[in-house]
Structure formats: C-alpha cells, structure tokens
Amino acid sequence: MVLALLLIASADVAASRSVLDGGLRAAGRDAMLVQDPGAEVVISVEQLAEHVLLARVGDQPEIGQVILNNVVAIGASSGISVVDTGYFPQSAYRLRELLADALASESFEYVVNTHWHWDHHNGNQAFTDAAIIAHEGIVPALELFERDIDSFLAQRRERLSAWTQTLSSAAEGSPEALEARGWAFAHARFLQEVEAGYEVVYPDITFTDALTLRLRDLGEPLDVELLAMPSFHSDHDVLVVVPDEGVAALGDLFFPGEVPLISTDYVTDLSAFVRRMSEILAAYTSVDLFVPGHGRLMSRDEVVVMVRYLDEIVQAVEECRAADMDLTGAKRALSIENRFLFMHGLGDPATHEVNLETLWNGL
C-alpha cells in the first residue's frame, strides 16, 4: 500500500549557487539547462510490511530525477530503525521527518549503514540521536573518504560538467536528455547541500560477523539481523534481514535486472560469498522481498538466480581451465547463449565477459 507521495522541499538550504554555476560554466552552458538545484528532491514512501517502510529518494523520472537510493525504515514501539541514509546530506533531515510522520514516532533507535559508499551514509548527520551501526571495516574506509573529501567533491563537479555537456548535445525530450538532466540535477543538488553543511558521521557501534537488534513492538520482540558478508560490492558489506516481516535490505550486493559484477577492487573469495548467500537464503525462508540499494524491489527468485549465476560461473571457468581451453575458447563456451541462458536479457552482456576475464585471471 502506498502511504504517500511526498515532495521534499528545499529544506531551507540557503547555500550559494557557486558550485553549480562553476560546474555549468565549465560545461559552457546556461544554468537553465539543468533542473534548478534548489528544486525539490522527491521522496516517495511505501509500506512493504506491517513494520517496514521503503523511502525512494529522487523518485520522479518524468522530470529527470533518478532513483538514487532506497532507504528502509523499521517501525517499532521502541523507535524507528533506518537502513542507509542516502546521498543528500540536507534532504536527509526532511527524509527523517517523513519517516517519523509515516511511522507516528519521533524516536529513532538505530541507523545501519550497509557499506561505506557515500550514497549510503551521507545522510547520517540527520540521525545522530540514533545509534549508528556498521561493520567494523567501515571505519578505515570512512577515514580515507574524509581525508580525500576534496578530491571527491572535485569528481562530483567533473561529473556535473560531463552530464551537462551530454545534456547540451542530446535531443530534447529524448531518453538520453532525461537521464543527463537527472544526473546533472543530482550532482548539482548534492554539491549545493554540501555547501549548506556536511560532515562524515562515523558509527557508534561496529561488529564483525553478525549482530541482532532486538527491537520492541508493544513488548513483543522484533528482531533485525545484521549479517556481515565476504567482500563483494565493498570489503565490508552488510545484509539486513527482518525475518518476521519477510523483508531483507541488500545494500548494493545485487541490482535488479543486472548481471552481478565481480569487482576486482573487493572480491577475494567469490566462493565464500556464494556460500554465505546460499546459507542466508536457506536460513531465512520467510524472506521473499529483497530491497536493493537502488532500483526496483527484487523477489526471492531473482536473488536465487543471481547467486546461482555466481556459483556456476566459478565452476564453469574451472572446467574450461581443466579442459586446457584458452580465454577466447572459454568465452565462447561460456557465453550467455551457450552456458548461462537463464541470465539472458539481464543488463549489459559485456559485464558477463568482464566477469569471465576476472575469474580467468584469478581475480
């Protein structure tokens, strides 16, 4: 049931427009090409289960805003727990208000960050009254991010400039123009919100393998399981399971409709990740709704297919090696059409070839 479609106002952001204007000047375009960065960041709030809400940040593609984040909120009598806090540091304050209104509570008990990537923790500053929880590996990653914040902001300005250039050459009203306008707005708005005030907020509580949050709902326990994962999308991914509600938050472990990318930056033991995911699926059979960090919701069957793919690609590459094939022959034998037809139509087929190369080269 959709509770509301709520428009987020500018959150009283009174920052100057120097960051935006500088980015647009670098692209050589008039500022009116990009949606006004002081415009509303749109958030829709949807009920997933009795105690679980989904907030989609930036969910208005018809005006060029892209879905930047899925934020999960769990409401209980003991307070609200939030999984990830989004990309926009100032809009997170309004996100907080919307969740409080929807769940009829002013008390925030926990915030869980699924990994260190900025689009999952930038809004932490709006929830500092809650206990912020993450895997212990997030701390050195956040320290490095904070030290390099200037280069990160410079990268955002470069991306703003690039998307603005794309917008300037795209046919008006085309999908390319809509995408470019969406990402240009996202980066411009983010930079403006940073100028209005931004801090990197570290976790209050860290854990290594697993942690159970025992929420209370009118005296009854409502458990939330935080499960550390072997390195995959980052080196400290956390999967969040609410067994009694049948919902799990994936962070960025998988993206709907996409071939999973085996990242050479983080993956060291893919078989360990597959085993862990398989164990979780077997242990939590009540969970049939998975919330990725971005995009539409995923079914249990979709997640099972993703895990199957990762399991079988490891085995298939080993079989080709044992048969003394070279990489070219292995790519041919292990193409989507020849070996992984169950993945046909998912995302960019080039990702599958990249995965084959990665495994062939030993990660």
DALINRA-V27183 format. One record per pair of residues at least 24 apart in sequence whose C-alpha atoms are under 8 Angstrom apart, sorted by the first residue. I is the first residue (numbers start at 1). J is the second residue. D is the distance in Angstrom with one decimal. If there is no record, write none. Layout:
i=I j=J d=D
i=I j=J d=D
//
This chain:
i=1 j=46 d=6.5
i=1 j=47 d=5.6
i=1 j=48 d=7.4
i=2 j=45 d=6.8
i=2 j=46 d=4.6
i=2 j=47 d=6.0
i=3 j=45 d=6.1
i=3 j=46 d=5.4
i=3 j=47 d=6.4
i=3 j=102 d=7.5
i=4 j=44 d=6.5
i=4 j=45 d=5.6
i=4 j=46 d=6.9
i=5 j=43 d=6.9
i=5 j=44 d=4.6
i=5 j=45 d=6.2
i=6 j=42 d=6.9
i=6 j=43 d=5.8
i=6 j=44 d=5.6
i=6 j=45 d=7.3
i=6 j=98 d=7.9
i=7 j=40 d=6.5
i=7 j=41 d=6.9
i=7 j=42 d=4.9
i=7 j=43 d=6.0
i=7 j=44 d=7.7
i=8 j=40 d=5.2
i=8 j=41 d=5.3
i=8 j=42 d=5.4
i=8 j=43 d=6.4
i=8 j=91 d=7.3
i=8 j=94 d=6.6
i=8 j=95 d=7.8
i=9 j=39 d=7.2
i=9 j=40 d=4.9
i=9 j=41 d=6.9
i=9 j=94 d=7.9
i=10 j=38 d=5.9
i=10 j=39 d=6.3
i=10 j=40 d=5.6
i=10 j=41 d=7.5
i=10 j=91 d=7.4
i=11 j=90 d=6.8
i=11 j=91 d=6.3
i=11 j=93 d=7.6
i=11 j=94 d=6.6
i=13 j=38 d=7.6
i=13 j=90 d=7.5
i=13 j=193 d=6.9
i=13 j=196 d=6.2
i=14 j=196 d=6.7
i=15 j=192 d=6.2
i=15 j=193 d=7.3
i=15 j=195 d=5.9
i=15 j=196 d=5.0
i=16 j=192 d=7.3
i=16 j=195 d=7.6
i=17 j=192 d=6.7
i=19 j=157 d=7.7
i=19 j=188 d=7.5
i=19 j=191 d=6.4
i=19 j=192 d=6.6
i=20 j=188 d=5.4
i=20 j=189 d=8.0
i=20 j=191 d=7.2
i=20 j=192 d=7.1
i=23 j=157 d=5.6
i=23 j=158 d=7.2
i=23 j=160 d=6.1
i=23 j=161 d=5.2
i=24 j=160 d=7.5
i=24 j=161 d=5.9
i=24 j=164 d=6.8
i=26 j=161 d=6.1
i=27 j=161 d=5.0
i=27 j=162 d=7.0
i=27 j=164 d=6.2
i=27 j=165 d=5.6
i=28 j=165 d=7.9
i=29 j=164 d=7.4
i=29 j=165 d=7.7
i=29 j=168 d=7.3
i=33 j=164 d=7.7
i=33 j=167 d=7.6
i=33 j=168 d=7.6
i=33 j=181 d=7.8
i=34 j=164 d=7.3
i=34 j=181 d=5.8
i=34 j=184 d=6.4
i=34 j=185 d=6.1
i=35 j=181 d=6.9
i=35 j=184 d=8.0
i=35 j=185 d=5.7
i=36 j=185 d=7.3
i=37 j=185 d=6.0
i=37 j=186 d=7.9
i=37 j=188 d=5.7
i=37 j=189 d=4.6
i=37 j=192 d=7.2
i=38 j=189 d=6.8
i=41 j=65 d=7.9
i=41 j=91 d=7.2
i=43 j=95 d=7.5
i=45 j=98 d=8.0
i=45 j=99 d=8.0
i=48 j=247 d=8.0
i=49 j=245 d=5.9
i=49 j=246 d=7.8
i=49 j=247 d=7.8
i=50 j=245 d=7.0
i=51 j=75 d=5.1
i=51 j=76 d=6.8
i=51 j=245 d=7.2
i=52 j=245 d=7.3
i=52 j=247 d=8.0
i=57 j=86 d=7.3
i=61 j=178 d=7.8
i=61 j=182 d=7.6
i=62 j=178 d=7.9
i=63 j=178 d=7.5
i=63 j=182 d=7.6
i=64 j=178 d=5.0
i=64 j=179 d=6.2
i=64 j=180 d=7.8
i=64 j=181 d=5.4
i=64 j=182 d=4.0
i=64 j=183 d=7.8
i=64 j=185 d=7.9
i=65 j=181 d=7.5
i=65 j=182 d=4.4
i=65 j=183 d=7.3
i=65 j=185 d=7.1
i=65 j=186 d=7.3
i=66 j=179 d=7.5
i=66 j=182 d=5.5
i=66 j=183 d=7.0
i=66 j=186 d=7.8
i=67 j=294 d=6.7
i=67 j=295 d=6.4
i=68 j=119 d=7.8
i=68 j=294 d=6.2
i=68 j=295 d=8.0
i=69 j=119 d=7.3
i=69 j=120 d=7.7
i=69 j=293 d=5.8
i=69 j=294 d=5.1
i=69 j=295 d=7.6
i=70 j=291 d=7.4
i=70 j=292 d=7.0
i=70 j=293 d=5.1
i=70 j=294 d=5.5
i=70 j=295 d=7.3
i=71 j=293 d=7.4
i=72 j=249 d=7.2
i=72 j=291 d=7.9
i=73 j=99 d=7.3
i=75 j=103 d=6.1
i=76 j=215 d=6.6
i=76 j=216 d=5.9
i=76 j=217 d=4.7
i=76 j=218 d=7.7
i=76 j=222 d=7.7
i=77 j=215 d=8.0
i=77 j=216 d=5.8
i=77 j=217 d=4.5
i=77 j=218 d=5.6
i=78 j=107 d=7.8
i=78 j=109 d=7.2
i=78 j=215 d=6.2
i=78 j=216 d=5.2
i=78 j=217 d=6.5
i=78 j=218 d=7.9
i=79 j=105 d=6.8
i=79 j=106 d=7.7
i=79 j=107 d=4.9
i=79 j=108 d=5.1
i=79 j=109 d=5.0
i=79 j=215 d=7.8
i=80 j=105 d=7.3
i=80 j=107 d=6.2
i=80 j=108 d=4.5
i=80 j=109 d=5.4
i=80 j=110 d=6.9
i=81 j=108 d=6.1
i=81 j=109 d=5.5
i=81 j=110 d=4.5
i=81 j=111 d=5.6
i=81 j=112 d=7.7
i=82 j=110 d=6.3
i=82 j=111 d=4.7
i=82 j=112 d=6.2
i=83 j=111 d=5.8
i=83 j=112 d=4.7
i=83 j=113 d=6.1
i=83 j=114 d=7.2
i=83 j=240 d=7.9
i=83 j=249 d=7.5
i=84 j=111 d=6.9
i=84 j=112 d=5.9
i=84 j=113 d=4.8
i=84 j=114 d=6.5
i=84 j=120 d=5.0
i=84 j=121 d=6.1
i=84 j=123 d=8.0
i=85 j=111 d=7.9
i=85 j=113 d=7.6
i=85 j=119 d=7.8
i=85 j=120 d=5.6
i=85 j=121 d=5.4
i=85 j=122 d=6.5
i=85 j=123 d=4.6
i=85 j=124 d=5.8
i=86 j=118 d=8.0
i=86 j=119 d=5.1
i=86 j=120 d=4.8
i=86 j=121 d=6.1
i=86 j=122 d=5.9
i=86 j=123 d=5.4
i=87 j=118 d=6.5
i=87 j=119 d=3.9
i=87 j=120 d=6.2
i=87 j=121 d=7.1
i=87 j=122 d=5.3
i=87 j=123 d=6.5
i=87 j=190 d=7.4
i=88 j=119 d=7.6
i=88 j=122 d=6.2
i=88 j=123 d=6.0
i=88 j=189 d=7.8
i=88 j=190 d=5.6
i=88 j=193 d=6.9
i=89 j=122 d=5.2
i=89 j=123 d=4.4
i=89 j=124 d=7.5
i=89 j=125 d=7.0
i=89 j=126 d=7.5
i=89 j=190 d=7.6
i=89 j=193 d=6.3
i=89 j=194 d=6.9
i=89 j=197 d=7.8
i=89 j=198 d=6.3
i=90 j=123 d=7.1
i=90 j=126 d=7.7
i=90 j=193 d=5.6
i=90 j=194 d=7.7
i=90 j=196 d=7.5
i=90 j=197 d=7.5
i=90 j=198 d=7.8
i=91 j=123 d=7.7
i=91 j=193 d=7.9
i=92 j=123 d=5.0
i=92 j=124 d=7.8
i=92 j=126 d=5.8
i=93 j=123 d=7.7
i=93 j=126 d=5.1
i=93 j=127 d=8.0
i=96 j=126 d=7.1
i=96 j=127 d=7.6
i=113 j=238 d=7.8
i=114 j=237 d=5.7
i=114 j=238 d=4.7
i=114 j=239 d=6.8
i=114 j=240 d=7.9
i=114 j=250 d=8.0
i=114 j=251 d=5.5
i=115 j=234 d=6.8
i=115 j=236 d=6.1
i=115 j=237 d=5.2
i=115 j=238 d=6.6
i=115 j=251 d=7.4
i=116 j=141 d=6.4
i=116 j=142 d=6.4
i=116 j=234 d=7.8
i=121 j=200 d=8.0
i=121 j=201 d=7.8
i=122 j=199 d=8.0
i=122 j=200 d=7.0
i=124 j=200 d=7.7
i=124 j=201 d=5.9
i=125 j=198 d=7.6
i=125 j=199 d=6.7
i=125 j=200 d=7.5
i=125 j=201 d=6.1
i=128 j=201 d=8.0
i=131 j=203 d=7.5
i=131 j=204 d=5.8
i=131 j=205 d=7.0
i=132 j=202 d=7.5
i=132 j=203 d=4.7
i=132 j=204 d=5.1
i=132 j=205 d=6.3
i=133 j=203 d=5.2
i=133 j=204 d=6.1
i=133 j=205 d=4.8
i=133 j=206 d=5.6
i=133 j=207 d=8.0
i=134 j=203 d=6.1
i=134 j=205 d=6.7
i=134 j=206 d=5.1
i=134 j=207 d=6.7
i=134 j=238 d=7.6
i=135 j=206 d=5.2
i=135 j=207 d=5.1
i=135 j=208 d=6.0
i=135 j=228 d=6.9
i=135 j=236 d=6.0
i=135 j=237 d=7.4
i=135 j=238 d=6.9
i=136 j=206 d=4.8
i=136 j=207 d=5.4
i=136 j=208 d=6.0
i=136 j=236 d=7.7
i=137 j=235 d=7.1
i=137 j=236 d=5.5
i=138 j=236 d=6.6
i=139 j=202 d=6.9
i=139 j=203 d=7.6
i=142 j=200 d=7.5
i=142 j=202 d=7.3
i=146 j=200 d=6.6
i=153 j=191 d=7.4
i=156 j=187 d=6.1
i=156 j=191 d=7.5
i=157 j=187 d=7.3
i=157 j=188 d=7.9
i=157 j=191 d=7.8
i=159 j=184 d=7.7
i=159 j=187 d=7.4
i=160 j=184 d=5.1
i=160 j=187 d=5.7
i=160 j=188 d=6.5
i=229 j=273 d=6.7
i=229 j=276 d=6.9
i=230 j=267 d=8.0
i=230 j=269 d=7.5
i=230 j=272 d=6.5
i=230 j=273 d=5.1
i=230 j=276 d=7.5
i=231 j=266 d=5.7
i=231 j=267 d=5.2
i=231 j=268 d=6.8
i=231 j=269 d=7.6
i=231 j=273 d=7.1
i=232 j=262 d=7.1
i=232 j=263 d=6.7
i=232 j=266 d=5.7
i=232 j=267 d=4.9
i=232 j=270 d=7.6
i=232 j=273 d=7.1
i=233 j=263 d=6.7
i=233 j=266 d=6.6
i=233 j=267 d=7.6
i=234 j=265 d=7.9
i=234 j=266 d=5.6
i=234 j=267 d=7.9
i=235 j=266 d=5.5
i=235 j=267 d=7.6
i=241 j=287 d=7.9
i=242 j=287 d=7.9
i=243 j=284 d=6.5
i=243 j=286 d=6.3
i=243 j=287 d=6.1
i=244 j=286 d=7.4
i=245 j=287 d=7.5
i=246 j=286 d=5.3
i=246 j=287 d=3.8
i=246 j=288 d=5.8
i=246 j=289 d=6.3
i=247 j=287 d=5.3
i=247 j=288 d=6.5
i=247 j=289 d=4.9
i=247 j=290 d=5.9
i=247 j=291 d=7.5
i=248 j=287 d=6.7
i=248 j=289 d=6.4
i=248 j=290 d=4.9
i=248 j=291 d=6.1
i=249 j=290 d=5.8
i=249 j=291 d=4.7
i=249 j=292 d=6.1
i=249 j=293 d=7.5
i=250 j=290 d=6.5
i=250 j=291 d=5.8
i=250 j=292 d=4.9
i=250 j=293 d=6.5
i=251 j=291 d=7.6
i=251 j=292 d=5.4
i=251 j=293 d=4.5
i=252 j=292 d=6.0
i=252 j=293 d=5.2
i=252 j=294 d=7.4
i=253 j=292 d=7.5
i=254 j=292 d=6.5
i=254 j=303 d=7.7
i=254 j=306 d=7.6
i=255 j=292 d=6.2
i=255 j=293 d=7.7
i=255 j=294 d=6.9
i=255 j=295 d=7.2
i=256 j=292 d=7.4
i=256 j=295 d=6.7
i=256 j=296 d=6.5
i=256 j=297 d=7.3
i=256 j=298 d=6.2
i=256 j=302 d=7.9
i=257 j=346 d=5.0
i=257 j=347 d=5.8
i=258 j=346 d=5.0
i=258 j=347 d=4.3
i=258 j=348 d=7.2
i=259 j=306 d=7.5
i=259 j=343 d=7.4
i=259 j=346 d=5.9
i=259 j=347 d=5.8
i=259 j=348 d=7.2
i=259 j=349 d=7.7
i=259 j=351 d=6.5
i=259 j=352 d=6.7
i=260 j=306 d=6.8
i=260 j=310 d=7.8
i=260 j=351 d=7.8
i=261 j=351 d=6.4
i=261 j=352 d=7.7
i=261 j=355 d=6.6
i=262 j=355 d=5.7
i=262 j=358 d=7.4
i=264 j=358 d=7.1
i=264 j=363 d=5.9
i=267 j=363 d=7.3
i=268 j=363 d=6.8
i=270 j=310 d=7.7
i=270 j=314 d=7.9
i=271 j=311 d=6.9
i=271 j=314 d=7.5
i=274 j=307 d=6.1
i=274 j=310 d=6.8
i=274 j=311 d=6.1
i=277 j=307 d=7.0
i=278 j=307 d=7.2
i=305 j=342 d=7.9
i=305 j=343 d=8.0
i=309 j=340 d=7.6
i=309 j=343 d=7.6
i=313 j=356 d=7.6
i=314 j=359 d=7.2
i=317 j=356 d=7.3
i=317 j=359 d=7.1
i=317 j=360 d=6.7
i=327 j=357 d=7.5
i=327 j=360 d=7.1
i=331 j=356 d=6.9
//
